[in-house]
């Protein structure tokens, strides 16, 4: 039995293995998946000396706890939280040494939603279609973590960063999402489009890795019926029959029959990963490039 492994002591509400995802398979019906807050995951990897493609753990709201079988360097980024090693507080957003057999506990998010735990060498579960990411929609990749699971670790390839703490953006108090209207904005009344780009919505508690659901004014269509299923992209703002916009995130389906009113700029999506239920959301229309 290898000593390059992590034992899961506390799995948390939803902890999954994520990397940069598996783009390029939409024509096969396979979502991209990958870390929702990609910059936070990349920072965690840099702090422990991993390459950008190394797999990390993505936690949701209440963190997780793991016990390494050998001494490792870890870093926790994303949603700010309390981090301890065998009950002793250690730095968040910085490289931390965890001795063999000690328990690294990533606490509940103080702000934000998702935390990222990088371990030197990366989480080395078996890749599927070139990625180690868990895809909650298709079921590809490793299952979400459960208590008692054991995760193999890869080979250490570089030294950890020499920093006391690495700055990163705070979770949003208000989520501003820049959108390009279309391709199906013509399916909505002019008043509905004005409402979409001028009124404030709020993040729904029903949001998940598939999509950020919103609560707020319903958007009225200008035509009845449904579209034939067509391809949808990361950041697509789909409007289901209840009229409330849904922003597609990493585990989104590759096709859909509800009209897509707009598409969110990719640079704004990491903040969506950290927006807690109730966070105000504003959609800001920008010109097509």
HUCOR-V866450 format. One record per pair of residues at least 12 apart in sequence whose C-alpha atoms are under 7 Angstrom apart, sorted by the first residue. I is the first residue (numbers start at 0). GAP is how many residues later the second one is. Records with the same first field share a line. If there is no record, write none. Layout:
BEGIN
I = GAP ; GAP
END
This chain:
BEGIN
2 = 66 ; 67
3 = 65 ; 66 ; 148 ; 149
4 = 63 ; 64 ; 145 ; 146 ; 147 ; 148
5 = 60 ; 61 ; 62 ; 63 ; 144 ; 145 ; 146
6 = 59 ; 60 ; 61 ; 141 ; 142 ; 143 ; 144
7 = 57 ; 58 ; 59 ; 139 ; 140 ; 141 ; 142
8 = 56 ; 57 ; 58 ; 138 ; 139
9 = 54 ; 55 ; 56 ; 137
10 = 53 ; 54 ; 134 ; 135 ; 136
11 = 50 ; 51 ; 52
12 = 47 ; 49
13 = 45 ; 46 ; 130
14 = 42 ; 43 ; 44 ; 45 ; 129 ; 130
15 = 41 ; 42 ; 43 ; 118 ; 128 ; 129
16 = 38 ; 39 ; 40 ; 41 ; 115 ; 116 ; 117
17 = 16 ; 17 ; 37 ; 38 ; 39 ; 40 ; 114 ; 115 ; 116
18 = 15 ; 16 ; 34 ; 35 ; 36 ; 37 ; 112 ; 113 ; 114
19 = 14 ; 15 ; 33
20 = 12 ; 13 ; 110 ; 112
21 = 107 ; 108 ; 109
25 = 228
28 = 225
29 = 224
30 = 220 ; 221 ; 222 ; 223
31 = 218 ; 219
32 = 100 ; 102 ; 217 ; 218
33 = 99 ; 216
34 = 23
35 = 214 ; 234 ; 237
36 = 233 ; 236
37 = 232
39 = 37 ; 38 ; 76
40 = 15 ; 75
43 = 31 ; 32 ; 33 ; 72 ; 73 ; 74
44 = 73
45 = 115
46 = 28 ; 47 ; 48 ; 113 ; 114
47 = 25 ; 26 ; 27 ; 47 ; 70 ; 71 ; 72 ; 111 ; 112 ; 113
48 = 71 ; 109 ; 110 ; 111 ; 112
49 = 70 ; 71 ; 72 ; 107 ; 108
53 = 68
54 = 67 ; 68 ; 77
55 = 60 ; 61 ; 62 ; 66 ; 67
56 = 59 ; 60 ; 61
57 = 56 ; 57 ; 58 ; 59
58 = 55 ; 56 ; 57
59 = 53 ; 54 ; 55
60 = 47 ; 48 ; 52 ; 53
61 = 45 ; 46 ; 47
62 = 43 ; 44 ; 45 ; 52
63 = 41 ; 42 ; 43
64 = 38 ; 39 ; 40 ; 41
65 = 37 ; 38 ; 39
66 = 34 ; 35 ; 36 ; 37
67 = 32 ; 33 ; 34
68 = 31 ; 32
69 = 29 ; 30
70 = 27 ; 28 ; 29
71 = 25 ; 26 ; 27 ; 47 ; 48
72 = 22 ; 23 ; 24 ; 25 ; 46 ; 47
73 = 21 ; 22 ; 23 ; 43 ; 44 ; 45 ; 46
74 = 18 ; 19 ; 20 ; 21 ; 42 ; 43 ; 44
75 = 16 ; 17 ; 39 ; 40 ; 41 ; 42
76 = 15 ; 16 ; 38 ; 39 ; 40
77 = 36 ; 37 ; 38
78 = 30 ; 32 ; 33 ; 34 ; 35 ; 36 ; 92 ; 195
79 = 29 ; 30 ; 31
80 = 25 ; 26 ; 27 ; 28 ; 29
81 = 24 ; 25
82 = 22 ; 23 ; 24
83 = 20 ; 21 ; 22
84 = 13 ; 17 ; 18 ; 19 ; 20
85 = 16 ; 17 ; 18
92 = 72 ; 73
93 = 69 ; 70 ; 71 ; 72
94 = 65 ; 66
110 = 60
111 = 59 ; 162 ; 163 ; 164
112 = 160 ; 161 ; 162 ; 163
113 = 159 ; 160
119 = 36
120 = 32 ; 33 ; 34 ; 35 ; 36
121 = 31 ; 32
122 = 28 ; 29 ; 30 ; 31
123 = 28 ; 29 ; 30
124 = 26 ; 27
126 = 14
127 = 13
134 = 116
135 = 115
136 = 114
170 = 100 ; 103 ; 104
171 = 99 ; 103
172 = 106
173 = 105 ; 106 ; 107
174 = 97 ; 104 ; 105 ; 106 ; 107
175 = 105 ; 106 ; 107 ; 108
176 = 87 ; 91 ; 105 ; 106 ; 107
177 = 86 ; 87 ; 105 ; 106 ; 107 ; 108
178 = 83 ; 84 ; 85 ; 86 ; 104 ; 105 ; 106 ; 107
179 = 82 ; 83 ; 84 ; 105 ; 106 ; 107 ; 108
180 = 80 ; 81 ; 82 ; 104
181 = 78 ; 79 ; 80
182 = 77 ; 78 ; 79
183 = 75 ; 76 ; 77
184 = 76 ; 77
186 = 34 ; 35 ; 36
187 = 32 ; 33 ; 34
188 = 31 ; 32 ; 33
191 = 27 ; 28
195 = 87
196 = 86 ; 87 ; 88
198 = 83
199 = 80 ; 81 ; 82
200 = 13 ; 14 ; 15 ; 79 ; 80 ; 81
201 = 12 ; 13 ; 14 ; 76 ; 77 ; 78 ; 79
202 = 12 ; 73 ; 74 ; 75 ; 76 ; 77 ; 78
203 = 73 ; 74
204 = 72
208 = 40 ; 41 ; 42
209 = 38 ; 39 ; 40 ; 41 ; 42
210 = 35 ; 36 ; 37 ; 38 ; 41
211 = 34 ; 35 ; 36 ; 37
212 = 32 ; 33 ; 34
213 = 30 ; 31 ; 32
214 = 29
215 = 28
216 = 27
217 = 24 ; 25 ; 26
218 = 24 ; 25
219 = 23
225 = 31 ; 32
226 = 30 ; 31 ; 32
227 = 29
228 = 26 ; 27 ; 28
229 = 25 ; 26 ; 27
230 = 23 ; 24 ; 25
231 = 22 ; 23 ; 24
232 = 21
233 = 14 ; 15 ; 16
234 = 12 ; 13 ; 14 ; 28 ; 29 ; 30 ; 31
235 = 12 ; 24 ; 26 ; 27 ; 28
236 = 23 ; 24 ; 25 ; 26
237 = 20 ; 21 ; 22 ; 23
238 = 19 ; 20 ; 21 ; 22
239 = 18
END
